[in-house]
């Protein structure tokens, strides 16, 4: 029986935490998901606040530069998040009969300076000491970390790592690629000149999706994510998110409603598709020609992006759509209601662009070949495990 430390990759989302056993395939120098998996919905945990509302983003951003002051509700919800993660790790430990673990954790939001907590997050509570509290809780459950949790990683960065290290990952064969993953939030990842480049390290010249404003005046994340699609539909249909959840109406179902002619669903995807196409176009333009002010920013005090950067002139070989947004692109109805119109709009934006050269336009002419859907559904968890393995 294998008694080496159990390698665990954790994808900490806004509604649940998913923990996977990660296995290194030494023969192919790749990583794969193991057989053990545990998912814990935050709703399952005592103390969960069902109607929790995050602190307004501008307040969070301002406090990040001075003193972070979590509210009482944030503290309560944070305790729930930690407990859910601890229980998921405990279940994996039970499934594999191993008590020593090596953990990598991907979480949305901006991290604290020591990378052990969350300082700014759009869809949850701020948690300034998440990693430390998790380690303490695991020890109480009889689980011993093989080494301290090095840091909380970005779920977006981990999507890129997953796509780069998994055998079926779409980053593996590309030198220049962009990844857009959509779930409760949005994940941005990028590979340039054969190397993974985090958006944090490229922040002087490119913005994360959540930082940019849609035409509707809200964060692009609240329009282009899967939860954002549902939220947009709630607005057009006059139904609450709770009603939609109870009825099982999510983006896949909304795309079917649009196909069947329901006006609220049609209106929803007019908004979503336009923003998705413009976002992908912005990525293409910013890489090739530098920032062109195609979007305003959520934070009006965000430093102006530098239009000059060392990657100017490059083109993406592939634009990857992943996670549940990828599922929507590949769905029977989503292909017609979302994927086709998004790519048509993107094609038109590129071919009519005042910024891109004819040579670049020619490269993107067959946009259906450039835009691909990732099959790596658990990219963030896989990437988290890989990061823990490489930094142990």
HURA-V251835 format. One record per pair of residues at least 24 apart in sequence whose ideal C-beta (glycine too) atoms are under 7 Angstrom apart, sorted by the first residue. I is the first residue (numbers start at 0). GAP is how many residues later the second one is. Records with the same first field share a line. If there is no record, write none. Layout:
BEGIN
I = GAP / GAP
END
This chain:
BEGIN
0 = 96
2 = 95
4 = 95 / 96 / 97 / 141
5 = 86 / 87 / 90 / 92 / 94 / 95 / 96
6 = 95 / 378 / 381 / 382
7 = 81 / 84 / 93 / 94 / 95 / 377
8 = 95 / 372 / 373 / 374 / 375 / 376
9 = 75 / 93 / 94 / 95 / 96 / 371 / 374
10 = 95 / 144 / 367 / 369 / 370 / 373
11 = 73 / 93 / 94 / 95
12 = 170 / 171
13 = 94 / 109 / 110 / 170 / 171
14 = 26 / 27 / 169
15 = 24 / 25 / 26
16 = 67 / 68 / 71
17 = 363
18 = 69 / 70 / 73
19 = 358 / 361 / 365
20 = 71 / 75
21 = 360 / 363 / 364
23 = 365
27 = 139
29 = 135 / 136 / 137
30 = 134 / 135 / 351 / 354 / 355
31 = 134 / 135
32 = 345 / 349
35 = 56 / 59 / 60
37 = 50 / 53 / 54
38 = 49
39 = 44 / 47 / 48
41 = 38 / 39 / 42
44 = 35 / 38 / 39
46 = 29 / 32 / 33
47 = 32
48 = 24 / 27 / 28
51 = 25
53 = 67 / 68 / 69 / 70
56 = 65 / 241
57 = 241
59 = 60 / 66
60 = 59 / 238
63 = 46 / 55 / 56
67 = 51 / 58 / 60
69 = 55 / 56 / 58
73 = 51 / 52
76 = 48
77 = 47 / 49
80 = 44 / 46
81 = 48 / 51 / 52 / 55
82 = 54
84 = 49
85 = 48 / 51 / 52 / 55
88 = 49 / 54
89 = 51 / 53
92 = 50
98 = 43 / 44 / 45
99 = 44 / 46
100 = 42 / 44 / 45
101 = 44 / 45 / 286 / 290
102 = 42 / 46 / 285
103 = 49 / 280 / 281 / 283 / 284
104 = 44 / 47 / 48 / 279
105 = 47 / 48 / 49 / 52 / 274 / 277 / 278
106 = 45 / 48
107 = 47 / 77
110 = 41
114 = 36 / 37
115 = 35 / 36
121 = 63 / 88 / 97 / 99
122 = 61 / 62
146 = 245
149 = 241
152 = 231 / 234
153 = 44
154 = 32 / 225
155 = 31 / 32 / 33 / 43
156 = 32 / 41
157 = 222 / 225 / 226 / 229
158 = 28 / 30 / 163 / 220 / 221 / 224
159 = 29 / 30 / 31 / 36 / 223
160 = 35 / 222 / 225 / 226
161 = 214 / 217 / 218 / 220 / 221
162 = 26 / 157 / 211 / 213 / 216
163 = 27 / 32
164 = 221
165 = 210 / 216
167 = 207 / 208
168 = 207
169 = 148 / 150 / 202 / 204
173 = 143 / 144
174 = 142
175 = 138 / 139 / 140 / 141
176 = 139 / 140 / 141 / 143
177 = 105 / 138 / 141 / 142
178 = 141 / 143
179 = 140 / 141 / 142 / 145
180 = 141 / 142 / 144 / 198
181 = 42 / 43 / 44 / 141 / 142 / 143
182 = 42 / 43 / 140 / 141
183 = 41 / 43
184 = 25 / 36 / 40
185 = 24 / 35 / 38 / 39
186 = 136
191 = 119 / 122
203 = 101 / 102
204 = 85 / 86 / 100 / 101 / 104
205 = 80
206 = 90 / 98
208 = 70
210 = 86 / 87 / 88 / 91
211 = 83 / 85
212 = 82 / 83 / 84 / 85
213 = 61
214 = 60
215 = 55
218 = 79
219 = 55 / 59
222 = 48 / 49 / 52
223 = 48 / 51 / 52 / 55
225 = 25 / 98 / 99 / 102
228 = 25 / 39 / 43
231 = 36 / 39 / 40
232 = 31 / 32 / 35
235 = 28 / 31 / 32
236 = 27
250 = 77
251 = 76 / 79 / 82
254 = 73 / 76 / 78 / 79 / 82 / 83
255 = 77
257 = 79
258 = 74 / 77 / 78
268 = 68 / 69
272 = 65 / 68 / 69 / 72
273 = 71
275 = 66
276 = 65 / 68 / 69 / 72
277 = 71
279 = 39 / 66
280 = 65 / 68 / 69
283 = 32 / 66 / 80
284 = 68 / 70 / 71
286 = 24 / 27 / 29
287 = 24 / 25 / 26 / 27 / 68 / 72
288 = 66 / 67
291 = 63
314 = 45 / 48
317 = 52 / 54
318 = 51 / 52
319 = 52 / 54
320 = 50 / 52 / 53
321 = 52 / 54 / 57
322 = 54
325 = 47 / 48
328 = 44
329 = 43
342 = 24 / 25 / 28
END
